[in-house]
Amino acid sequence: MNILKPILILSALVSYCAYAQNCNYNINASNFVSQIQDNEQIVSYHFEIRRGSNSNNCRTFRAYFGKGNANSYSRKVFNGNKSINYNIYSDSGLNNVVKEYGDANLGEYVEGFLPNRNSYYSFTVYIRVTNLNSVFSNGPGYYNDLIPISFYGLKSNGDVLYQRTAYVNMQIIIPRYAELSIGPVGASHDPSNTNYTMNFGTIQNNESMNASLIVKGNVGFGIYMASMNGGKLINNNSFINYLVSVGNSNTTSLNNPGQSYYMTQRNNATSQAGESFPITVQLQTLSPNAESGNYSDVITITVNAW
């Protein structure tokens, strides 16, 4: 007789579920906007993070910064096919470019401490913004990049757990601008030279003198003049009228004191060296009864970028 011995095989499946800690970080970060100026700038930019969890694994956070649209740590903002170099640093000395998780070494990310739930931490990064001369040929415009900032919680055992990503638009503006300088005939552009004296010496009727007005602009511009004395060199109660011209403009009498008179214009950008406009001041006839002494006037020159 065959005896059947049933065998009952019991099996149990044990599954393990690991749950990532949700630190419920709340990020307050506005978009970055900066306008390029004559000199390079280091612009500080602030973020704020709030901890929403009670877990001790959420007390320390790290923030890592993506490459942006250049897909490189040589970051760029773009306007069509034009670009401007910029970068983001963890320190004001610009020693450490901030990077994304997996690439960043010590100093190349931001780390902060949130001691308890609902505590805040404000941190600063530094953006290098170039100067106008370096982007003069770009012309004016708005340039943008989008930087992802990923936040991680640092556990007590040293592990980092991804929490969330915030996106910040980086905008750098090249303004419409024109700058001027003035000097003797043949002078080169130097924006620090904004005063010049025409010394006629002993006045001779119908005498004229010349100077150079140099304008550098990334757009077209208009040139305007205003006379303090209304187109007169004055000495007490005596005066002598004069006429003035700029470039190929007609001679003009600036006969209303303080009024701005249009002189000439350029309709497009100059070269980086600027364009030189000759200024001619021609004296008229001095009255026979004029007093002896020094005769003077002040002309204010204004350049408006269009």
Wavefront OBJ file of the C-alpha trace (Angstrom):
o trace
v 0.000 0.000 0.000
v 1.285 3.353 -0.926
v 0.880 5.933 1.723
v 0.637 9.482 0.493
v 2.297 12.008 2.663
v 1.104 15.417 1.746
v 3.685 18.111 2.150
v 2.540 21.551 2.788
v 5.050 24.204 1.813
v 4.573 27.472 3.527
v 6.148 30.532 2.018
v 6.073 34.051 3.169
v 6.979 37.101 1.238
v 8.416 39.914 3.256
v 8.538 43.291 1.639
v 10.356 46.325 2.904
v 9.292 49.836 2.075
v 11.682 52.724 2.544
v 10.127 56.125 2.776
v 12.099 59.238 1.995
v 11.718 61.919 4.603
v 9.561 64.825 3.404
v 11.078 67.894 4.998
v 8.398 70.147 3.526
v 10.911 72.856 2.693
v 9.271 76.092 1.578
v 11.423 78.259 -0.688
v 11.059 81.995 -1.127
v 13.084 83.139 -4.130
v 12.263 85.974 -6.500
v 13.634 86.282 -10.009
v 17.024 87.940 -10.412
v 17.206 91.179 -12.425
v 20.314 93.320 -12.932
v 21.208 96.080 -15.379
v 24.718 96.181 -16.788
v 26.725 99.260 -15.829
v 30.032 100.853 -16.830
v 31.978 98.643 -14.423
v 31.687 94.958 -13.606
v 29.351 94.275 -10.680
v 29.186 91.636 -7.981
v 25.505 91.482 -7.075
v 24.349 89.678 -3.932
v 21.138 87.689 -4.228
v 19.138 86.275 -1.340
v 16.929 83.212 -0.873
v 14.915 82.094 2.113
v 14.015 78.549 3.124
v 11.568 77.394 5.825
v 11.478 73.942 7.366
v 8.016 72.396 7.678
v 8.885 69.031 9.243
v 9.706 67.984 12.813
v 12.215 65.377 11.688
v 15.808 65.834 12.825
v 16.830 64.667 9.357
v 15.604 68.002 8.047
v 17.665 70.300 10.237
v 20.480 70.697 7.719
v 19.799 71.417 4.061
v 21.914 71.804 0.965
v 21.096 73.776 -2.170
v 22.635 72.806 -5.513
v 22.516 74.966 -8.649
v 21.953 73.703 -12.184
v 23.877 74.709 -15.305
v 21.103 76.683 -16.943
v 20.460 77.015 -20.661
v 24.164 77.043 -21.547
v 24.366 73.471 -20.153
v 27.705 74.476 -18.708
v 29.148 76.009 -15.566
v 30.298 78.835 -17.823
v 26.781 80.208 -17.540
v 25.159 82.551 -20.054
v 21.984 84.579 -20.411
v 20.459 84.630 -23.893
v 18.550 86.956 -26.178
v 17.958 85.036 -29.407
v 21.381 84.066 -30.752
v 23.183 86.649 -28.600
v 24.485 85.874 -25.139
v 26.198 87.425 -22.124
v 28.536 85.567 -19.789
v 27.718 85.561 -16.076
v 28.111 83.206 -13.156
v 26.885 82.374 -9.661
v 29.216 81.964 -6.692
v 28.840 80.826 -3.125
v 31.225 83.491 -1.822
v 31.731 87.219 -2.350
v 35.344 86.597 -3.352
v 34.042 84.670 -6.393
v 36.201 81.646 -5.656
v 33.568 78.903 -5.919
v 31.065 78.525 -8.738
v 27.963 76.785 -7.384
v 27.096 73.492 -9.088
v 24.462 70.796 -9.197
v 24.297 67.645 -7.093
v 26.848 65.081 -8.225
v 29.266 67.717 -9.525
v 29.591 69.998 -6.521
v 32.508 69.734 -4.125
v 32.831 71.445 -0.762
v 32.154 75.172 -1.207
v 30.267 74.631 -4.468
v 26.846 74.342 -2.850
v 25.013 76.234 -0.110
v 24.447 74.571 3.266
v 22.382 75.867 6.163
v 20.897 74.834 9.489
v 17.197 74.871 10.416
v 17.037 73.964 14.120
v 13.324 73.232 14.329
v 10.043 73.212 12.476
v 9.007 76.556 10.948
v 12.490 78.027 11.388
v 13.874 80.118 8.531
v 17.288 80.392 6.969
v 18.321 83.191 4.618
v 21.279 82.534 2.358
v 23.136 84.579 -0.208
v 24.839 83.813 -3.485
v 26.819 86.244 -5.613
v 26.351 86.945 -9.307
v 29.111 88.384 -11.458
v 27.647 90.804 -14.010
v 29.952 92.043 -16.759
v 30.546 95.668 -17.849
v 29.065 97.613 -20.770
v 32.225 97.666 -22.853
v 32.416 93.882 -22.989
v 28.933 93.621 -24.537
v 28.843 96.904 -26.469
v 28.402 95.182 -29.842
v 25.340 93.261 -28.591
v 23.197 96.369 -28.517
v 20.443 96.887 -25.931
v 18.118 94.117 -24.820
v 16.870 91.717 -22.145
v 18.846 88.500 -21.647
v 17.548 85.505 -19.675
v 18.534 82.168 -18.217
v 16.621 79.653 -16.075
v 18.483 78.092 -13.150
v 17.084 75.065 -11.257
v 18.009 75.061 -7.562
v 17.607 71.638 -5.973
v 17.226 71.309 -2.209
v 18.331 68.263 -0.214
v 17.996 67.316 3.430
v 21.181 66.115 5.140
v 20.507 63.177 7.465
v 22.403 62.612 10.703
v 24.254 59.692 9.073
v 25.519 61.930 6.250
v 23.087 60.757 3.555
v 21.407 63.439 1.463
v 17.772 63.120 0.406
v 16.301 65.107 -2.461
v 13.393 67.325 -1.415
v 12.368 69.751 -4.137
v 13.535 72.060 -6.950
v 12.861 75.759 -7.383
v 13.442 77.597 -10.657
v 14.800 81.135 -10.800
v 14.848 83.298 -13.915
v 18.108 85.206 -14.274
v 17.669 88.404 -16.270
v 20.467 90.795 -17.234
v 19.623 93.983 -19.108
v 21.818 95.924 -21.524
v 20.373 99.451 -21.403
v 20.031 101.881 -24.276
v 22.794 104.314 -23.566
v 24.974 107.064 -24.969
v 27.864 108.736 -23.178
v 29.933 111.763 -24.101
v 33.290 113.385 -23.538
v 34.703 116.709 -24.661
v 38.224 117.944 -25.312
v 40.524 119.644 -27.797
v 40.311 118.862 -31.492
v 41.461 115.281 -32.118
v 40.823 114.073 -28.563
v 39.920 110.415 -27.985
v 36.870 109.371 -26.002
v 37.311 109.395 -22.240
v 34.000 109.455 -20.327
v 35.711 111.167 -17.391
v 36.399 114.252 -19.542
v 33.147 116.195 -19.340
v 34.485 119.741 -18.899
v 36.466 121.811 -21.371
v 37.352 125.514 -21.499
v 37.595 127.432 -24.766
v 39.980 130.318 -24.039
v 39.746 133.004 -26.735
v 42.402 135.160 -25.121
v 41.984 138.785 -26.199
v 38.643 138.967 -27.989
v 38.725 139.558 -31.725
v 35.512 140.234 -33.640
v 34.213 137.150 -35.528
v 36.906 134.966 -33.995
v 36.117 131.243 -33.761
v 37.418 128.279 -31.785
v 36.904 124.529 -32.072
v 36.646 121.551 -29.772
v 35.742 117.863 -30.129
v 32.613 116.277 -28.717
v 32.946 112.484 -28.723
v 29.817 110.359 -28.267
v 29.719 106.610 -27.772
v 26.339 104.913 -27.967
v 24.864 101.480 -28.559
v 21.816 103.114 -30.216
v 21.114 106.333 -32.080
v 21.062 109.585 -30.126
v 20.397 113.314 -30.255
v 22.749 116.100 -29.147
v 21.367 119.182 -27.388
v 22.904 122.403 -26.028
v 21.791 125.002 -23.497
v 23.485 128.309 -22.669
v 23.453 129.769 -19.163
v 23.612 133.336 -20.534
v 21.463 132.887 -23.647
v 24.242 132.723 -26.256
v 26.297 135.591 -24.788
v 29.703 135.934 -23.198
v 29.014 138.357 -20.356
v 31.191 140.683 -18.308
v 29.090 142.745 -15.889
v 26.845 144.862 -18.162
v 28.776 144.155 -21.355
v 28.423 141.130 -23.574
v 29.311 139.638 -26.938
v 26.982 137.303 -28.834
v 28.219 134.035 -30.295
v 26.955 131.274 -32.572
v 27.639 127.576 -32.167
v 27.495 124.518 -34.407
v 28.005 120.786 -33.831
v 29.179 118.559 -36.675
v 27.475 119.525 -39.916
v 24.626 121.349 -38.204
v 23.792 124.952 -38.992
v 25.142 127.611 -36.641
v 22.679 128.334 -33.861
v 22.181 131.117 -31.365
v 21.337 129.681 -27.968
v 19.453 132.869 -27.187
v 17.058 131.688 -24.450
v 18.980 131.134 -21.201
v 18.691 127.541 -19.999
v 16.643 126.345 -22.974
v 17.804 123.116 -24.586
v 18.385 123.394 -28.346
v 18.571 120.448 -30.705
v 21.906 120.460 -32.556
v 22.352 117.204 -34.460
v 21.830 113.452 -34.250
v 23.035 110.007 -35.231
v 20.501 107.333 -36.134
v 22.428 104.203 -35.165
v 25.120 102.953 -32.826
v 28.693 104.183 -32.966
v 31.835 102.119 -32.918
v 33.304 101.336 -29.520
v 35.693 104.283 -29.977
v 32.740 106.650 -30.415
v 32.082 109.297 -33.046
v 33.739 112.717 -32.925
v 31.602 115.795 -33.598
v 33.484 119.078 -34.109
v 32.128 121.982 -32.077
v 32.629 125.483 -33.456
v 31.932 128.634 -31.436
v 32.072 131.884 -33.430
v 32.076 135.265 -31.718
v 30.077 138.137 -33.160
v 30.910 141.856 -32.973
v 31.932 143.388 -29.662
v 30.428 146.762 -28.826
v 32.936 149.667 -28.999
v 31.934 150.665 -25.452
v 32.411 147.189 -23.987
v 34.053 146.956 -20.573
v 37.476 145.401 -20.263
v 37.684 142.140 -18.322
v 36.813 138.477 -18.634
v 33.750 137.448 -20.635
v 32.277 133.991 -20.050
v 29.353 131.657 -20.510
v 28.641 127.991 -19.713
v 27.174 125.649 -22.339
v 25.619 122.399 -21.110
v 25.710 119.545 -23.635
v 23.233 116.685 -23.319
v 23.158 113.440 -25.283
v 19.872 111.505 -25.278
v 19.918 107.840 -26.311
v 17.023 106.851 -28.565
l 1 2 3 4 5 6 7 8 9 10 11 12 13 14 15 16 17 18 19 20 21 22 23 24 25 26 27 28 29 30 31 32 33 34 35 36 37 38 39 40 41 42 43 44 45 46 47 48 49 50 51 52 53 54 55 56 57 58 59 60 61 62 63 64 65 66 67 68 69 70 71 72 73 74 75 76 77 78 79 80 81 82 83 84 85 86 87 88 89 90 91 92 93 94 95 96 97 98 99 100 101 102 103 104 105 106 107 108 109 110 111 112 113 114 115 116 117 118 119 120 121 122 123 124 125 126 127 128 129 130 131 132 133 134 135 136 137 138 139 140 141 142 143 144 145 146 147 148 149 150 151 152 153 154 155 156 157 158 159 160 161 162 163 164 165 166 167 168 169 170 171 172 173 174 175 176 177 178 179 180 181 182 183 184 185 186 187 188 189 190 191 192 193 194 195 196 197 198 199 200 201 202 203 204 205 206 207 208 209 210 211 212 213 214 215 216 217 218 219 220 221 222 223 224 225 226 227 228 229 230 231 232 233 234 235 236 237 238 239 240 241 242 243 244 245 246 247 248 249 250 251 252 253 254 255 256 257 258 259 260 261 262 263 264 265 266 267 268 269 270 271 272 273 274 275 276 277 278 279 280 281 282 283 284 285 286 287 288 289 290 291 292 293 294 295 296 297 298 299 300 301 302 303 304 305 306
